[in-house]
Amino acid sequence: MNSEFKEANDSPGFLLWQVTNVWQKEIRHALEPLDLTHPQFVLLFSCQWLNDKAGHAGVTQIQLAQHAQVDVNVTSQVLRTLERKGYVVRGAHPTDTRAKAIMPTPAGDALASRAVQAVEAADRAFFASLPEEDRGQLIRTMLQLIKR
């Protein structure tokens, strides 16, 4: 065997893979009644979040992709689906003539608000086995990994 690890559970990458899969299953289950995939939820809620922070000026596809850490091409595909479903609209951007402003529709706003409640409830249940101080440390560790 060529691995540096004697046991699978010694590998942080393998453990992260397992935790991610278990957590994503819980999130899929929470979003299923709303007919949203996890990427659709992340981009729809991010669209709502960023528009609220920007005073409803409209965010660009690149801003959404960067915020969610999602590939720009994947972001484009997911946004097309959300647009077909009537949850987002694309229009002229107020300051960048090359970009489209992406905004949630009233139906998208309502769905994003319901979906975030379902996702946050699933997160609370999933992370409930960790003491509060460990959750705080986990968040700090994840932020450190994202910023590396």
KACORSUL-V208950 format. One record per residue. N is the residue number from 1. SS is DSSP state (H for helix, E for strand, - for the rest). PHI is phi in whole degrees, 0 to 359 (NA if undefined). BURIAL is + if it has 24 or more other ideal C-beta (glycine too) atoms within 12 Angstrom, else -. Layout:
<<N SS PHI BURIAL> <N SS PHI BURIAL>>
//
This chain:
<<1 - NA -> <2 - 259 -> <3 - 286 -> <4 - 282 -> <5 - 259 -> <6 - 282 -> <7 - 236 -> <8 H 302 -> <9 H 286 -> <10 H 271 -> <11 - 269 -> <12 H 297 -> <13 H 295 -> <14 H 294 -> <15 H 295 -> <16 H 298 -> <17 H 302 -> <18 H 294 -> <19 H 299 -> <20 H 300 -> <21 H 295 -> <22 H 295 -> <23 H 296 -> <24 H 299 +> <25 H 299 -> <26 H 295 +> <27 H 292 +> <28 H 303 -> <29 H 297 -> <30 H 291 +> <31 H 271 +> <32 H 306 -> <33 - 296 -> <34 - 265 +> <35 - 57 -> <36 - 235 +> <37 - 276 -> <38 H 299 +> <39 H 300 +> <40 H 297 +> <41 H 298 +> <42 H 301 +> <43 H 285 +> <44 H 294 +> <45 H 292 +> <46 H 298 +> <47 H 299 +> <48 H 297 +> <49 H 301 +> <50 H 292 +> <51 H 294 +> <52 H 298 -> <53 H 292 -> <54 - 269 -> <55 - 73 -> <56 - 62 -> <57 - 275 -> <58 - 94 +> <59 E 253 +> <60 - 269 +> <61 H 299 +> <62 H 294 +> <63 H 299 +> <64 H 297 +> <65 H 299 +> <66 H 293 -> <67 H 299 +> <68 H 271 +> <69 - 59 -> <70 - 243 +> <71 - 306 -> <72 H 299 -> <73 H 292 -> <74 H 295 -> <75 H 303 +> <76 H 300 +> <77 H 297 -> <78 H 294 +> <79 H 296 +> <80 H 299 -> <81 H 295 -> <82 H 296 +> <83 H 292 +> <84 H 299 -> <85 - 282 -> <86 - 84 -> <87 - 261 +> <88 E 222 +> <89 E 231 +> <90 E 245 +> <91 E 218 -> <92 E 295 -> <93 - 279 -> <94 - 292 -> <95 - 236 -> <96 - 236 -> <97 - 293 -> <98 - 276 -> <99 - 253 -> <100 E 258 +> <101 E 274 +> <102 E 251 +> <103 E 225 +> <104 E 287 +> <105 - 280 +> <106 H 304 -> <107 H 294 -> <108 H 293 +> <109 H 300 +> <110 H 296 -> <111 H 294 +> <112 H 300 +> <113 H 294 -> <114 H 291 +> <115 H 294 +> <116 H 294 +> <117 H 296 -> <118 H 294 +> <119 H 291 +> <120 H 294 -> <121 H 294 -> <122 H 296 +> <123 H 298 -> <124 H 302 -> <125 H 294 -> <126 H 295 -> <127 H 268 -> <128 - 298 -> <129 - 286 -> <130 - 269 -> <131 - 300 -> <132 H 306 -> <133 H 293 -> <134 H 289 -> <135 H 297 -> <136 H 299 -> <137 H 293 -> <138 H 299 -> <139 H 298 -> <140 H 299 -> <141 H 294 -> <142 H 297 -> <143 H 298 -> <144 H 297 -> <145 H 293 -> <146 H 295 -> <147 H 277 -> <148 - 304 ->>
//
